[in-house]
């Protein structure tokens, strides 16, 4: 009978395959919510999922969207805190 050894299988080169880590990639996080921008007479509304965030200034809105795209996990937590404090 063959012996069964636990753990990841060895590759042909003898290296163990990379184990998926517990965090999600930036791309995976960005896919969670659709982002829409609706431009108004003054400013715009940025929709992220079911949340709508009004901005008086388009430049400010684009800065916030860029921050979110660059670091979605951290920015999502920051916005959750903003939403929770407003309720």
GUBASE-670544 format. One record per residue (C-alpha): residue in three letters; x, y, z. Coordinates in steps of 0.001 Angstrom, whole numbers, padded with zeros to 6 digits, always signed. Layout:
# GUBASE-670544
ALAXYZ/...
This chain:
# GUBASE-670544
UNK+000000+000000+000000/UNK+001214+003531-000819/UNK+001820+005938+002019/UNK-000342+009101+001990/UNK+001487+012252+002991/UNK-000474+015385+003916/UNK+000194+018939+002780/UNK+000684+020536-000627/UNK+002051+018294-003342/UNK+005569+018878-004601/UNK+006043+020237-008124/UNK+008403+018563-010576/UNK+011153+020995-009598/UNK+010717+020016-005952/UNK+009232+023364-004887/UNK+005962+023570-003040/UNK+003223+025524-004827/UNK+002314+028907-003408/UNK-000452+028764-000818/UNK-003261+031275-001285/UNK-003138+033875+001473/UNK-006126+035048+003496/UNK-006271+038560+002041/UNK-008028+039552-001180/UNK-006249+041246-004029/UNK-007018+044831-004977/UNK-008646+043627-008208/UNK-010918+041209-006324/UNK-012017+043963-003935/UNK-012699+046417-006781/UNK-014990+043875-008443/UNK-017288+043834-005383/UNK-019126+047054-006233/UNK-019956+048816-009469/UNK-018875+052469-009547/UNK-020935+055051-011441/UNK-020437+058797-011759/UNK-023388+061043-012585/UNK-022362+064569-013475/UNK-024743+067330-012424/UNK-025008+071058-013177/UNK-022712+071567-010192/UNK-020603+068653-008959/UNK-021521+065008-009308/UNK-022794+061938-007514/UNK-020516+058923-007161/UNK-022377+055649-006634/UNK-020482+052704-005173/UNK-022784+049734-004909/UNK-025964+050973-003224/UNK-024296+054022-001638/UNK-024487+057435-003320/UNK-022016+060133-002363/UNK-022618+063716-003543/UNK-019659+065971-004294/UNK-019882+069726-004918/UNK-016610+069640-006813/UNK-015736+067170-009599/UNK-012007+067416-008826/UNK-012625+066337-005232/UNK-014795+063445-006436/UNK-012100+062227-008825/UNK-009480+062423-006055/UNK-011672+060238-003823/UNK-012357+057755-006636/UNK-008620+057534-007355/UNK-007875+056909-003661/UNK-010448+054104-003685/UNK-008970+052508-006806/UNK-005416+052730-005442/UNK-006264+051187-002057/UNK-009839+049838-001985/UNK-009564+047903+001286/UNK-008318+050867+003321/UNK-010644+053389+001652/UNK-013656+051123+002071/UNK-013025+051035+005837/UNK-012615+054826+005916/UNK-015921+055328+004091/UNK-017727+052843+006358/UNK-016625+054984+009297/UNK-017882+058142+007545/UNK-021258+056525+006793/UNK-021605+055166+010330/UNK-020860+058568+011891/UNK-023497+060253+009715/UNK-026334+057937+010779/
